[in-house]
């Protein structure tokens, strides 16, 4: 019986995490339409790095790549969204 619960959680957890990831992503982008100038953040960079680290950790802990990727993306998005980019003007881009 308990093994069935674990099998269900292994199958459903990536979908739940991806749903939470989309909810956080859309919630953060919903307020951007109202403001003309919003500060940038590192959400995309955090997702990319989280996916890489999640894949590595998922592989190291026993072939749980799907869980590692989805959890890594979620954690990377949350951490990256909380770090604001410093304003870069036209003079500082070079």
PDB file with one MODEL, atoms N, CA, C and O in Angstrom:
MODEL        1
ATOM      1  N   UNK A   1       0.827  -1.191   0.000  1.00  0.00           N
ATOM      2  CA  UNK A   1       0.000   0.000   0.000  1.00  0.00           C
ATOM      3  C   UNK A   1       0.875   1.260   0.000  1.00  0.00           C
ATOM      4  O   UNK A   1       0.633   2.181  -0.781  1.00  0.00           O
ATOM      5  N   UNK A   2       1.872   1.304   0.857  1.00  0.00           N
ATOM      6  CA  UNK A   2       2.729   2.482   0.941  1.00  0.00           C
ATOM      7  C   UNK A   2       3.567   2.629  -0.332  1.00  0.00           C
ATOM      8  O   UNK A   2       3.891   3.742  -0.746  1.00  0.00           O
ATOM      9  N   UNK A   3       3.907   1.515  -0.934  1.00  0.00           N
ATOM     10  CA  UNK A   3       4.666   1.555  -2.179  1.00  0.00           C
ATOM     11  C   UNK A   3       3.835   2.187  -3.302  1.00  0.00           C
ATOM     12  O   UNK A   3       4.382   2.872  -4.166  1.00  0.00           O
ATOM     13  N   UNK A   4       2.538   1.964  -3.291  1.00  0.00           N
ATOM     14  CA  UNK A   4       1.653   2.575  -4.281  1.00  0.00           C
ATOM     15  C   UNK A   4       1.614   4.095  -4.126  1.00  0.00           C
ATOM     16  O   UNK A   4       1.560   4.831  -5.112  1.00  0.00           O
ATOM     17  N   UNK A   5       1.641   4.549  -2.884  1.00  0.00           N
ATOM     18  CA  UNK A   5       1.642   5.991  -2.622  1.00  0.00           C
ATOM     19  C   UNK A   5       2.933   6.613  -3.148  1.00  0.00           C
ATOM     20  O   UNK A   5       2.906   7.681  -3.760  1.00  0.00           O
ATOM     21  N   UNK A   6       4.062   5.946  -2.911  1.00  0.00           N
ATOM     22  CA  UNK A   6       5.339   6.467  -3.395  1.00  0.00           C
ATOM     23  C   UNK A   6       5.399   6.454  -4.918  1.00  0.00           C
ATOM     24  O   UNK A   6       5.952   7.376  -5.517  1.00  0.00           O
ATOM     25  N   UNK A   7       4.848   5.445  -5.545  1.00  0.00           N
ATOM     26  CA  UNK A   7       4.797   5.404  -7.005  1.00  0.00           C
ATOM     27  C   UNK A   7       3.954   6.552  -7.556  1.00  0.00           C
ATOM     28  O   UNK A   7       4.314   7.177  -8.554  1.00  0.00           O
ATOM     29  N   UNK A   8       2.840   6.819  -6.899  1.00  0.00           N
ATOM     30  CA  UNK A   8       1.995   7.936  -7.328  1.00  0.00           C
ATOM     31  C   UNK A   8       2.729   9.272  -7.167  1.00  0.00           C
ATOM     32  O   UNK A   8       2.673  10.123  -8.054  1.00  0.00           O
ATOM     33  N   UNK A   9       3.416   9.452  -6.036  1.00  0.00           N
ATOM     34  CA  UNK A   9       4.129  10.705  -5.812  1.00  0.00           C
ATOM     35  C   UNK A   9       5.263  10.888  -6.811  1.00  0.00           C
ATOM     36  O   UNK A   9       5.498  12.002  -7.280  1.00  0.00           O
ATOM     37  N   UNK A  10       5.969   9.812  -7.141  1.00  0.00           N
ATOM     38  CA  UNK A  10       7.033   9.916  -8.141  1.00  0.00           C
ATOM     39  C   UNK A  10       6.477  10.282  -9.506  1.00  0.00           C
ATOM     40  O   UNK A  10       7.145  10.967 -10.281  1.00  0.00           O
ATOM     41  N   UNK A  11       5.278   9.843  -9.809  1.00  0.00           N
ATOM     42  CA  UNK A  11       4.681  10.159 -11.104  1.00  0.00           C
ATOM     43  C   UNK A  11       4.060  11.560 -11.114  1.00  0.00           C
ATOM     44  O   UNK A  11       4.114  12.244 -12.136  1.00  0.00           O
ATOM     45  N   UNK A  12       3.481  11.990 -10.011  1.00  0.00           N
ATOM     46  CA  UNK A  12       2.738  13.248  -9.989  1.00  0.00           C
ATOM     47  C   UNK A  12       3.582  14.451  -9.587  1.00  0.00           C
ATOM     48  O   UNK A  12       3.241  15.580  -9.940  1.00  0.00           O
ATOM     49  N   UNK A  13       4.658  14.239  -8.869  1.00  0.00           N
ATOM     50  CA  UNK A  13       5.430  15.369  -8.348  1.00  0.00           C
ATOM     51  C   UNK A  13       6.003  16.273  -9.433  1.00  0.00           C
ATOM     52  O   UNK A  13       5.949  17.491  -9.262  1.00  0.00           O
ATOM     53  N   UNK A  14       6.549  15.763 -10.540  1.00  0.00           N
ATOM     54  CA  UNK A  14       7.028  16.695 -11.567  1.00  0.00           C
ATOM     55  C   UNK A  14       5.918  17.570 -12.140  1.00  0.00           C
ATOM     56  O   UNK A  14       6.154  18.741 -12.439  1.00  0.00           O
ATOM     57  N   UNK A  15       4.719  17.029 -12.297  1.00  0.00           N
ATOM     58  CA  UNK A  15       3.603  17.832 -12.815  1.00  0.00           C
ATOM     59  C   UNK A  15       3.176  18.892 -11.812  1.00  0.00           C
ATOM     60  O   UNK A  15       2.838  20.011 -12.199  1.00  0.00           O
ATOM     61  N   UNK A  16       3.186  18.558 -10.553  1.00  0.00           N
ATOM     62  CA  UNK A  16       2.825  19.527  -9.508  1.00  0.00           C
ATOM     63  C   UNK A  16       3.851  20.650  -9.463  1.00  0.00           C
ATOM     64  O   UNK A  16       3.490  21.822  -9.364  1.00  0.00           O
ATOM     65  N   UNK A  17       5.117  20.297  -9.534  1.00  0.00           N
ATOM     66  CA  UNK A  17       6.179  21.302  -9.489  1.00  0.00           C
ATOM     67  C   UNK A  17       6.120  22.197 -10.719  1.00  0.00           C
ATOM     68  O   UNK A  17       6.309  23.408 -10.606  1.00  0.00           O
ATOM     69  N   UNK A  18       5.862  21.624 -11.889  1.00  0.00           N
ATOM     70  CA  UNK A  18       5.761  22.444 -13.090  1.00  0.00           C
ATOM     71  C   UNK A  18       4.551  23.391 -13.008  1.00  0.00           C
ATOM     72  O   UNK A  18       4.618  24.522 -13.490  1.00  0.00           O
ATOM     73  N   UNK A  19       3.461  22.936 -12.405  1.00  0.00           N
ATOM     74  CA  UNK A  19       2.310  23.814 -12.193  1.00  0.00           C
ATOM     75  C   UNK A  19       2.640  24.963 -11.272  1.00  0.00           C
ATOM     76  O   UNK A  19       2.235  26.098 -11.523  1.00  0.00           O
ATOM     77  N   UNK A  20       3.374  24.684 -10.203  1.00  0.00           N
ATOM     78  CA  UNK A  20       3.802  25.752  -9.294  1.00  0.00           C
ATOM     79  C   UNK A  20       4.762  26.707  -9.987  1.00  0.00           C
ATOM     80  O   UNK A  20       4.706  27.916  -9.767  1.00  0.00           O
ATOM     81  N   UNK A  21       5.642  26.167 -10.825  1.00  0.00           N
ATOM     82  CA  UNK A  21       6.575  27.002 -11.574  1.00  0.00           C
ATOM     83  C   UNK A  21       5.830  27.957 -12.490  1.00  0.00           C
ATOM     84  O   UNK A  21       6.153  29.144 -12.549  1.00  0.00           O
ATOM     85  N   UNK A  22       4.841  27.450 -13.200  1.00  0.00           N
ATOM     86  CA  UNK A  22       4.043  28.317 -14.076  1.00  0.00           C
ATOM     87  C   UNK A  22       3.251  29.346 -13.281  1.00  0.00           C
ATOM     88  O   UNK A  22       3.107  30.489 -13.716  1.00  0.00           O
ATOM     89  N   UNK A  23       2.738  28.952 -12.124  1.00  0.00           N
ATOM     90  CA  UNK A  23       1.982  29.893 -11.300  1.00  0.00           C
ATOM     91  C   UNK A  23       2.873  31.033 -10.823  1.00  0.00           C
ATOM     92  O   UNK A  23       2.457  32.192 -10.850  1.00  0.00           O
ATOM     93  N   UNK A  24       4.094  30.723 -10.386  1.00  0.00           N
ATOM     94  CA  UNK A  24       5.022  31.763  -9.938  1.00  0.00           C
ATOM     95  C   UNK A  24       5.423  32.649 -11.109  1.00  0.00           C
ATOM     96  O   UNK A  24       5.506  33.869 -10.968  1.00  0.00           O
ATOM     97  N   UNK A  25       5.670  32.044 -12.253  1.00  0.00           N
ATOM     98  CA  UNK A  25       6.081  32.809 -13.431  1.00  0.00           C
ATOM     99  C   UNK A  25       4.992  33.772 -13.884  1.00  0.00           C
ATOM    100  O   UNK A  25       5.266  34.943 -14.148  1.00  0.00           O
ATOM    101  N   UNK A  26       3.753  33.283 -13.974  1.00  0.00           N
ATOM    102  CA  UNK A  26       2.661  34.144 -14.420  1.00  0.00           C
ATOM    103  C   UNK A  26       2.283  35.175 -13.362  1.00  0.00           C
ATOM    104  O   UNK A  26       1.867  36.280 -13.709  1.00  0.00           O
ATOM    105  N   UNK A  27       2.414  34.844 -12.105  1.00  0.00           N
ATOM    106  CA  UNK A  27       2.117  35.816 -11.056  1.00  0.00           C
ATOM    107  C   UNK A  27       3.137  36.947 -11.063  1.00  0.00           C
ATOM    108  O   UNK A  27       2.785  38.102 -10.825  1.00  0.00           O
ATOM    109  N   UNK A  28       4.391  36.626 -11.332  1.00  0.00           N
ATOM    110  CA  UNK A  28       5.401  37.685 -11.362  1.00  0.00           C
ATOM    111  C   UNK A  28       5.280  38.542 -12.611  1.00  0.00           C
ATOM    112  O   UNK A  28       5.608  39.728 -12.576  1.00  0.00           O
ATOM    113  N   UNK A  29       4.816  37.967 -13.713  1.00  0.00           N
ATOM    114  CA  UNK A  29       4.683  38.755 -14.938  1.00  0.00           C
ATOM    115  C   UNK A  29       3.341  39.482 -15.026  1.00  0.00           C
ATOM    116  O   UNK A  29       3.174  40.332 -15.901  1.00  0.00           O
ATOM    117  N   UNK A  30       2.391  39.181 -14.163  1.00  0.00           N
ATOM    118  CA  UNK A  30       1.086  39.832 -14.216  1.00  0.00           C
ATOM    119  C   UNK A  30       1.179  41.305 -13.823  1.00  0.00           C
ATOM    120  O   UNK A  30       0.473  42.135 -14.395  1.00  0.00           O
ATOM    121  N   UNK A  31       2.017  41.637 -12.881  1.00  0.00           N
ATOM    122  CA  UNK A  31       2.145  43.013 -12.439  1.00  0.00           C
ATOM    123  C   UNK A  31       2.976  43.875 -13.364  1.00  0.00           C
ATOM    124  O   UNK A  31       2.985  45.098 -13.221  1.00  0.00           O
ATOM    125  N   UNK A  32       3.670  43.272 -14.305  1.00  0.00           N
ATOM    126  CA  UNK A  32       4.545  44.042 -15.182  1.00  0.00           C
ATOM    127  C   UNK A  32       3.781  44.876 -16.196  1.00  0.00           C
ATOM    128  O   UNK A  32       4.317  45.868 -16.688  1.00  0.00           O
ATOM    129  N   UNK A  33       2.566  44.514 -16.522  1.00  0.00           N
ATOM    130  CA  UNK A  33       1.797  45.266 -17.496  1.00  0.00           C
ATOM    131  C   UNK A  33       1.312  46.599 -16.921  1.00  0.00           C
ATOM    132  O   UNK A  33       1.109  47.556 -17.669  1.00  0.00           O
ATOM    133  N   UNK A  34       1.131  46.669 -15.634  1.00  0.00           N
ATOM    134  CA  UNK A  34       0.613  47.879 -15.010  1.00  0.00           C
ATOM    135  C   UNK A  34       1.702  48.942 -14.858  1.00  0.00           C
ATOM    136  O   UNK A  34       1.416  50.135 -14.951  1.00  0.00           O
ATOM    137  N   UNK A  35       2.925  48.527 -14.630  1.00  0.00           N
ATOM    138  CA  UNK A  35       4.015  49.462 -14.433  1.00  0.00           C
ATOM    139  C   UNK A  35       4.732  49.696 -15.761  1.00  0.00           C
ATOM    140  O   UNK A  35       4.883  48.780 -16.570  1.00  0.00           O
ATOM    141  N   UNK A  36       5.165  50.924 -15.969  1.00  0.00           N
ATOM    142  CA  UNK A  36       5.884  51.208 -17.202  1.00  0.00           C
ATOM    143  C   UNK A  36       7.332  50.750 -17.121  1.00  0.00           C
ATOM    144  O   UNK A  36       7.866  50.180 -18.073  1.00  0.00           O
ATOM    145  N   UNK A  37       7.952  50.997 -16.001  1.00  0.00           N
ATOM    146  CA  UNK A  37       9.355  50.625 -15.864  1.00  0.00           C
ATOM    147  C   UNK A  37       9.505  49.723 -14.639  1.00  0.00           C
ATOM    148  O   UNK A  37       9.375  50.176 -13.502  1.00  0.00           O
ATOM    149  N   UNK A  38       9.775  48.474 -14.882  1.00  0.00           N
ATOM    150  CA  UNK A  38       9.938  47.526 -13.791  1.00  0.00           C
ATOM    151  C   UNK A  38      11.399  47.131 -13.673  1.00  0.00           C
ATOM    152  O   UNK A  38      12.087  47.010 -14.687  1.00  0.00           O
ATOM    153  N   UNK A  39      11.880  46.931 -12.471  1.00  0.00           N
ATOM    154  CA  UNK A  39      13.267  46.484 -12.320  1.00  0.00           C
ATOM    155  C   UNK A  39      13.415  45.041 -12.814  1.00  0.00           C
ATOM    156  O   UNK A  39      12.560  44.192 -12.563  1.00  0.00           O
ATOM    157  N   UNK A  40      14.498  44.790 -13.506  1.00  0.00           N
ATOM    158  CA  UNK A  40      14.755  43.447 -14.004  1.00  0.00           C
ATOM    159  C   UNK A  40      15.246  42.558 -12.877  1.00  0.00           C
ATOM    160  O   UNK A  40      15.749  43.032 -11.858  1.00  0.00           O
ATOM    161  N   UNK A  41      15.087  41.250 -13.085  1.00  0.00           N
ATOM    162  CA  UNK A  41      15.592  40.295 -12.118  1.00  0.00           C
ATOM    163  C   UNK A  41      16.276  39.152 -12.852  1.00  0.00           C
ATOM    164  O   UNK A  41      16.284  39.110 -14.082  1.00  0.00           O
ATOM    165  N   UNK A  42      16.835  38.248 -12.110  1.00  0.00           N
ATOM    166  CA  UNK A  42      17.589  37.134 -12.663  1.00  0.00           C
ATOM    167  C   UNK A  42      16.756  35.854 -12.688  1.00  0.00           C
ATOM    168  O   UNK A  42      17.301  34.773 -12.459  1.00  0.00           O
ATOM    169  N   UNK A  43      15.458  35.942 -12.956  1.00  0.00           N
ATOM    170  CA  UNK A  43      14.590  34.771 -12.954  1.00  0.00           C
ATOM    171  C   UNK A  43      14.961  33.757 -14.016  1.00  0.00           C
ATOM    172  O   UNK A  43      14.995  32.557 -13.742  1.00  0.00           O
ATOM    173  N   UNK A  44      15.239  34.218 -15.220  1.00  0.00           N
ATOM    174  CA  UNK A  44      15.587  33.316 -16.317  1.00  0.00           C
ATOM    175  C   UNK A  44      16.945  32.663 -16.080  1.00  0.00           C
ATOM    176  O   UNK A  44      17.113  31.466 -16.313  1.00  0.00           O
ATOM    177  N   UNK A  45      17.900  33.441 -15.622  1.00  0.00           N
ATOM    178  CA  UNK A  45      19.213  32.890 -15.321  1.00  0.00           C
ATOM    179  C   UNK A  45      19.128  31.884 -14.191  1.00  0.00           C
ATOM    180  O   UNK A  45      19.791  30.848 -14.224  1.00  0.00           O
ATOM    181  N   UNK A  46      18.311  32.185 -13.186  1.00  0.00           N
ATOM    182  CA  UNK A  46      18.128  31.247 -12.080  1.00  0.00           C
ATOM    183  C   UNK A  46      17.492  29.943 -12.525  1.00  0.00           C
ATOM    184  O   UNK A  46      17.855  28.871 -12.041  1.00  0.00           O
ATOM    185  N   UNK A  47      16.536  30.036 -13.454  1.00  0.00           N
ATOM    186  CA  UNK A  47      15.913  28.811 -13.973  1.00  0.00           C
ATOM    187  C   UNK A  47      16.921  27.951 -14.722  1.00  0.00           C
ATOM    188  O   UNK A  47      16.931  26.728 -14.582  1.00  0.00           O
ATOM    189  N   UNK A  48      17.765  28.592 -15.514  1.00  0.00           N
ATOM    190  CA  UNK A  48      18.774  27.838 -16.274  1.00  0.00           C
ATOM    191  C   UNK A  48      19.786  27.171 -15.350  1.00  0.00           C
ATOM    192  O   UNK A  48      20.105  25.993 -15.511  1.00  0.00           O
ATOM    193  N   UNK A  49      20.280  27.926 -14.392  1.00  0.00           N
ATOM    194  CA  UNK A  49      21.236  27.345 -13.453  1.00  0.00           C
ATOM    195  C   UNK A  49      20.582  26.281 -12.577  1.00  0.00           C
ATOM    196  O   UNK A  49      21.196  25.258 -12.274  1.00  0.00           O
ATOM    197  N   UNK A  50      19.342  26.523 -12.174  1.00  0.00           N
ATOM    198  CA  UNK A  50      18.627  25.535 -11.374  1.00  0.00           C
ATOM    199  C   UNK A  50      18.397  24.243 -12.127  1.00  0.00           C
ATOM    200  O   UNK A  50      18.459  23.159 -11.548  1.00  0.00           O
ATOM    201  N   UNK A  51      18.128  24.357 -13.432  1.00  0.00           N
ATOM    202  CA  UNK A  51      17.942  23.154 -14.238  1.00  0.00           C
ATOM    203  C   UNK A  51      19.243  22.356 -14.321  1.00  0.00           C
ATOM    204  O   UNK A  51      19.229  21.128 -14.236  1.00  0.00           O
ATOM    205  N   UNK A  52      20.366  23.058 -14.486  1.00  0.00           N
ATOM    206  CA  UNK A  52      21.659  22.367 -14.552  1.00  0.00           C
ATOM    207  C   UNK A  52      21.997  21.687 -13.231  1.00  0.00           C
ATOM    208  O   UNK A  52      22.383  20.518 -13.209  1.00  0.00           O
ATOM    209  N   UNK A  53      21.852  22.422 -12.132  1.00  0.00           N
ATOM    210  CA  UNK A  53      22.154  21.835 -10.833  1.00  0.00           C
ATOM    211  C   UNK A  53      21.157  20.740 -10.470  1.00  0.00           C
ATOM    212  O   UNK A  53      21.535  19.737  -9.864  1.00  0.00           O
ATOM    213  N   UNK A  54      19.900  20.918 -10.829  1.00  0.00           N
ATOM    214  CA  UNK A  54      18.893  19.893 -10.562  1.00  0.00           C
ATOM    215  C   UNK A  54      19.162  18.605 -11.306  1.00  0.00           C
ATOM    216  O   UNK A  54      18.959  17.518 -10.766  1.00  0.00           O
ATOM    217  N   UNK A  55      19.623  18.719 -12.557  1.00  0.00           N
ATOM    218  CA  UNK A  55      19.980  17.528 -13.320  1.00  0.00           C
ATOM    219  C   UNK A  55      21.153  16.802 -12.679  1.00  0.00           C
ATOM    220  O   UNK A  55      21.147  15.576 -12.564  1.00  0.00           O
ATOM    221  N   UNK A  56      22.155  17.562 -12.263  1.00  0.00           N
ATOM    222  CA  UNK A  56      23.323  16.953 -11.634  1.00  0.00           C
ATOM    223  C   UNK A  56      22.964  16.280 -10.314  1.00  0.00           C
ATOM    224  O   UNK A  56      23.406  15.163 -10.043  1.00  0.00           O
ATOM    225  N   UNK A  57      22.176  16.948  -9.503  1.00  0.00           N
ATOM    226  CA  UNK A  57      21.796  16.379  -8.204  1.00  0.00           C
ATOM    227  C   UNK A  57      20.863  15.196  -8.389  1.00  0.00           C
ATOM    228  O   UNK A  57      20.987  14.193  -7.686  1.00  0.00           O
ATOM    229  N   UNK A  58      19.922  15.301  -9.335  1.00  0.00           N
ATOM    230  CA  UNK A  58      19.013  14.187  -9.600  1.00  0.00           C
ATOM    231  C   UNK A  58      19.741  12.948 -10.085  1.00  0.00           C
ATOM    232  O   UNK A  58      19.377  11.829  -9.721  1.00  0.00           O
ATOM    233  N   UNK A  59      20.764  13.136 -10.900  1.00  0.00           N
ATOM    234  CA  UNK A  59      21.555  12.012 -11.388  1.00  0.00           C
ATOM    235  C   UNK A  59      22.398  11.423 -10.256  1.00  0.00           C
ATOM    236  O   UNK A  59      22.527  10.204 -10.143  1.00  0.00           O
ATOM    237  N   UNK A  60      22.965  12.283  -9.429  1.00  0.00           N
ATOM    238  CA  UNK A  60      23.819  11.804  -8.346  1.00  0.00           C
ATOM    239  C   UNK A  60      23.031  11.053  -7.277  1.00  0.00           C
ATOM    240  O   UNK A  60      23.574  10.165  -6.620  1.00  0.00           O
ATOM    241  N   UNK A  61      21.775  11.395  -7.099  1.00  0.00           N
ATOM    242  CA  UNK A  61      20.980  10.763  -6.043  1.00  0.00           C
ATOM    243  C   UNK A  61      20.159   9.588  -6.533  1.00  0.00           C
ATOM    244  O   UNK A  61      19.241   9.155  -5.837  1.00  0.00           O
ATOM    245  N   UNK A  62      20.457   9.061  -7.699  1.00  0.00           N
ATOM    246  CA  UNK A  62      19.806   7.828  -8.078  1.00  0.00           C
ATOM    247  C   UNK A  62      18.836   7.924  -9.225  1.00  0.00           C
ATOM    248  O   UNK A  62      17.720   7.414  -9.134  1.00  0.00           O
ATOM    249  N   UNK A  63      19.236   8.568 -10.307  1.00  0.00           N
ATOM    250  CA  UNK A  63      18.460   8.585 -11.537  1.00  0.00           C
ATOM    251  C   UNK A  63      17.064   9.192 -11.369  1.00  0.00           C
ATOM    252  O   UNK A  63      16.083   8.642 -11.868  1.00  0.00           O
ATOM    253  N   UNK A  64      16.979  10.300 -10.680  1.00  0.00           N
ATOM    254  CA  UNK A  64      15.733  11.061 -10.536  1.00  0.00           C
ATOM    255  C   UNK A  64      15.879  12.370 -11.302  1.00  0.00           C
ATOM    256  O   UNK A  64      15.738  13.452 -10.731  1.00  0.00           O
ATOM    257  N   UNK A  65      16.157  12.267 -12.581  1.00  0.00           N
ATOM    258  CA  UNK A  65      16.454  13.443 -13.393  1.00  0.00           C
ATOM    259  C   UNK A  65      15.226  14.341 -13.541  1.00  0.00           C
ATOM    260  O   UNK A  65      15.346  15.564 -13.467  1.00  0.00           O
ATOM    261  N   UNK A  66      14.058  13.755 -13.747  1.00  0.00           N
ATOM    262  CA  UNK A  66      12.840  14.546 -13.912  1.00  0.00           C
ATOM    263  C   UNK A  66      12.522  15.382 -12.692  1.00  0.00           C
ATOM    264  O   UNK A  66      12.162  16.553 -12.810  1.00  0.00           O
ATOM    265  N   UNK A  67      12.654  14.785 -11.526  1.00  0.00           N
ATOM    266  CA  UNK A  67      12.422  15.539 -10.288  1.00  0.00           C
ATOM    267  C   UNK A  67      13.483  16.612 -10.097  1.00  0.00           C
ATOM    268  O   UNK A  67      13.181  17.727  -9.671  1.00  0.00           O
ATOM    269  N   UNK A  68      14.726  16.270 -10.412  1.00  0.00           N
ATOM    270  CA  UNK A  68      15.805  17.234 -10.246  1.00  0.00           C
ATOM    271  C   UNK A  68      15.643  18.443 -11.138  1.00  0.00           C
ATOM    272  O   UNK A  68      15.858  19.575 -10.706  1.00  0.00           O
ATOM    273  N   UNK A  69      15.260  18.203 -12.400  1.00  0.00           N
ATOM    274  CA  UNK A  69      15.076  19.319 -13.337  1.00  0.00           C
ATOM    275  C   UNK A  69      13.930  20.220 -12.890  1.00  0.00           C
ATOM    276  O   UNK A  69      14.073  21.442 -12.854  1.00  0.00           O
ATOM    277  N   UNK A  70      12.797  19.619 -12.550  1.00  0.00           N
ATOM    278  CA  UNK A  70      11.639  20.439 -12.201  1.00  0.00           C
ATOM    279  C   UNK A  70      11.838  21.177 -10.882  1.00  0.00           C
ATOM    280  O   UNK A  70      11.488  22.353 -10.778  1.00  0.00           O
ATOM    281  N   UNK A  71      12.384  20.519  -9.891  1.00  0.00           N
ATOM    282  CA  UNK A  71      12.634  21.209  -8.619  1.00  0.00           C
ATOM    283  C   UNK A  71      13.735  22.254  -8.759  1.00  0.00           C
ATOM    284  O   UNK A  71      13.667  23.320  -8.147  1.00  0.00           O
ATOM    285  N   UNK A  72      14.747  21.949  -9.563  1.00  0.00           N
ATOM    286  CA  UNK A  72      15.819  22.921  -9.793  1.00  0.00           C
ATOM    287  C   UNK A  72      15.316  24.174 -10.478  1.00  0.00           C
ATOM    288  O   UNK A  72      15.717  25.284 -10.127  1.00  0.00           O
ATOM    289  N   UNK A  73      14.430  24.000 -11.464  1.00  0.00           N
ATOM    290  CA  UNK A  73      13.864  25.171 -12.143  1.00  0.00           C
ATOM    291  C   UNK A  73      13.018  26.010 -11.192  1.00  0.00           C
ATOM    292  O   UNK A  73      13.078  27.239 -11.219  1.00  0.00           O
ATOM    293  N   UNK A  74      12.234  25.346 -10.357  1.00  0.00           N
ATOM    294  CA  UNK A  74      11.384  26.076  -9.416  1.00  0.00           C
ATOM    295  C   UNK A  74      12.221  26.845  -8.404  1.00  0.00           C
ATOM    296  O   UNK A  74      11.971  28.024  -8.157  1.00  0.00           O
ATOM    297  N   UNK A  75      13.198  26.194  -7.828  1.00  0.00           N
ATOM    298  CA  UNK A  75      14.053  26.860  -6.835  1.00  0.00           C
ATOM    299  C   UNK A  75      14.869  27.967  -7.501  1.00  0.00           C
ATOM    300  O   UNK A  75      15.045  29.040  -6.923  1.00  0.00           O
ATOM    301  N   UNK A  76      15.373  27.711  -8.725  1.00  0.00           N
ATOM    302  CA  UNK A  76      16.133  28.737  -9.437  1.00  0.00           C
ATOM    303  C   UNK A  76      15.303  29.954  -9.772  1.00  0.00           C
ATOM    304  O   UNK A  76      15.789  31.081  -9.684  1.00  0.00           O
ATOM    305  N   UNK A  77      14.033  29.740 -10.163  1.00  0.00           N
ATOM    306  CA  UNK A  77      13.154  30.872 -10.463  1.00  0.00           C
ATOM    307  C   UNK A  77      12.874  31.695  -9.215  1.00  0.00           C
ATOM    308  O   UNK A  77      12.880  32.925  -9.266  1.00  0.00           O
ATOM    309  N   UNK A  78      12.632  31.031  -8.107  1.00  0.00           N
ATOM    310  CA  UNK A  78      12.346  31.761  -6.863  1.00  0.00           C
ATOM    311  C   UNK A  78      13.562  32.556  -6.409  1.00  0.00           C
ATOM    312  O   UNK A  78      13.439  33.723  -6.038  1.00  0.00           O
ATOM    313  N   UNK A  79      14.734  31.931  -6.437  1.00  0.00           N
ATOM    314  CA  UNK A  79      15.947  32.626  -5.998  1.00  0.00           C
ATOM    315  C   UNK A  79      16.302  33.735  -6.983  1.00  0.00           C
ATOM    316  O   UNK A  79      16.638  34.843  -6.565  1.00  0.00           O
ATOM    317  N   UNK A  80      16.232  33.456  -8.279  1.00  0.00           N
ATOM    318  CA  UNK A  80      16.576  34.471  -9.281  1.00  0.00           C
ATOM    319  C   UNK A  80      15.621  35.642  -9.295  1.00  0.00           C
ATOM    320  O   UNK A  80      16.038  36.772  -9.549  1.00  0.00           O
ATOM    321  N   UNK A  81      14.351  35.400  -9.030  1.00  0.00           N
ATOM    322  CA  UNK A  81      13.370  36.489  -9.014  1.00  0.00           C
ATOM    323  C   UNK A  81      13.547  37.397  -7.810  1.00  0.00           C
ATOM    324  O   UNK A  81      13.143  38.559  -7.845  1.00  0.00           O
ATOM    325  N   UNK A  82      14.137  36.886  -6.762  1.00  0.00           N
ATOM    326  CA  UNK A  82      14.319  37.706  -5.570  1.00  0.00           C
ATOM    327  C   UNK A  82      15.556  38.600  -5.662  1.00  0.00           C
ATOM    328  O   UNK A  82      15.722  39.506  -4.846  1.00  0.00           O
ATOM    329  N   UNK A  83      16.420  38.358  -6.641  1.00  0.00           N
ATOM    330  CA  UNK A  83      17.617  39.180  -6.821  1.00  0.00           C
ATOM    331  C   UNK A  83      17.356  40.174  -7.946  1.00  0.00           C
ATOM    332  O   UNK A  83      17.120  39.777  -9.088  1.00  0.00           O
ATOM    333  N   UNK A  84      17.397  41.445  -7.631  1.00  0.00           N
ATOM    334  CA  UNK A  84      17.124  42.495  -8.610  1.00  0.00           C
ATOM    335  C   UNK A  84      18.408  42.883  -9.340  1.00  0.00           C
ATOM    336  O   UNK A  84      19.480  42.942  -8.739  1.00  0.00           O
ATOM    337  N   UNK A  85      18.287  43.148 -10.646  1.00  0.00           N
ATOM    338  CA  UNK A  85      19.423  43.622 -11.433  1.00  0.00           C
ATOM    339  C   UNK A  85      19.629  45.105 -11.177  1.00  0.00           C
ATOM    340  O   UNK A  85      18.679  45.859 -10.970  1.00  0.00           O
ATOM    341  N   UNK A  86      20.870  45.496 -11.196  1.00  0.00           N
ATOM    342  CA  UNK A  86      21.180  46.911 -11.077  1.00  0.00           C
ATOM    343  C   UNK A  86      20.869  47.575 -12.400  1.00  0.00           C
ATOM    344  O   UNK A  86      21.053  46.969 -13.456  1.00  0.00           O
ATOM    345  N   UNK A  87      20.406  48.799 -12.361  1.00  0.00           N
ATOM    346  CA  UNK A  87      20.040  49.514 -13.575  1.00  0.00           C
ATOM    347  C   UNK A  87      21.232  49.751 -14.479  1.00  0.00           C
ATOM    348  O   UNK A  87      22.252  50.291 -14.051  1.00  0.00           O
ATOM    349  N   UNK A  88      21.097  49.345 -15.732  1.00  0.00           N
ATOM    350  CA  UNK A  88      22.147  49.584 -16.713  1.00  0.00           C
ATOM    351  C   UNK A  88      21.656  50.626 -17.702  1.00  0.00           C
ATOM    352  O   UNK A  88      20.705  50.383 -18.445  1.00  0.00           O
ATOM    353  N   UNK A  89      22.279  51.747 -17.715  1.00  0.00           N
ATOM    354  CA  UNK A  89      21.929  52.782 -18.670  1.00  0.00           C
ATOM    355  C   UNK A  89      22.611  52.510 -20.011  1.00  0.00           C
ATOM    356  O   UNK A  89      23.288  51.497 -20.183  1.00  0.00           O
ATOM    357  N   UNK A  90      22.420  53.425 -20.950  1.00  0.00           N
ATOM    358  CA  UNK A  90      23.052  53.271 -22.258  1.00  0.00           C
ATOM    359  C   UNK A  90      24.562  53.368 -22.173  1.00  0.00           C
ATOM    360  O   UNK A  90      25.274  52.772 -22.982  1.00  0.00           O
ATOM    361  N   UNK A  91      25.054  54.118 -21.197  1.00  0.00           N
ATOM    362  CA  UNK A  91      26.503  54.302 -21.067  1.00  0.00           C
ATOM    363  C   UNK A  91      27.184  53.048 -20.525  1.00  0.00           C
ATOM    364  O   UNK A  91      28.343  52.801 -20.856  1.00  0.00           O
ATOM    365  N   UNK A  92      26.513  52.260 -19.715  1.00  0.00           N
ATOM    366  CA  UNK A  92      27.128  51.129 -19.034  1.00  0.00           C
ATOM    367  C   UNK A  92      27.030  49.823 -19.818  1.00  0.00           C
ATOM    368  O   UNK A  92      27.601  48.822 -19.384  1.00  0.00           O
ATOM    369  N   UNK A  93      26.345  49.790 -20.932  1.00  0.00           N
ATOM    370  CA  UNK A  93      26.173  48.546 -21.673  1.00  0.00           C
ATOM    371  C   UNK A  93      27.415  48.115 -22.424  1.00  0.00           C
ATOM    372  O   UNK A  93      27.540  46.939 -22.766  1.00  0.00           O
ATOM    373  N   UNK A  94      28.332  49.019 -22.690  1.00  0.00           N
ATOM    374  CA  UNK A  94      29.524  48.688 -23.459  1.00  0.00           C
ATOM    375  C   UNK A  94      30.544  47.982 -22.656  1.00  0.00           C
ATOM    376  O   UNK A  94      31.608  47.639 -23.173  1.00  0.00           O
TER     377      UNK A  94
ENDMDL
END
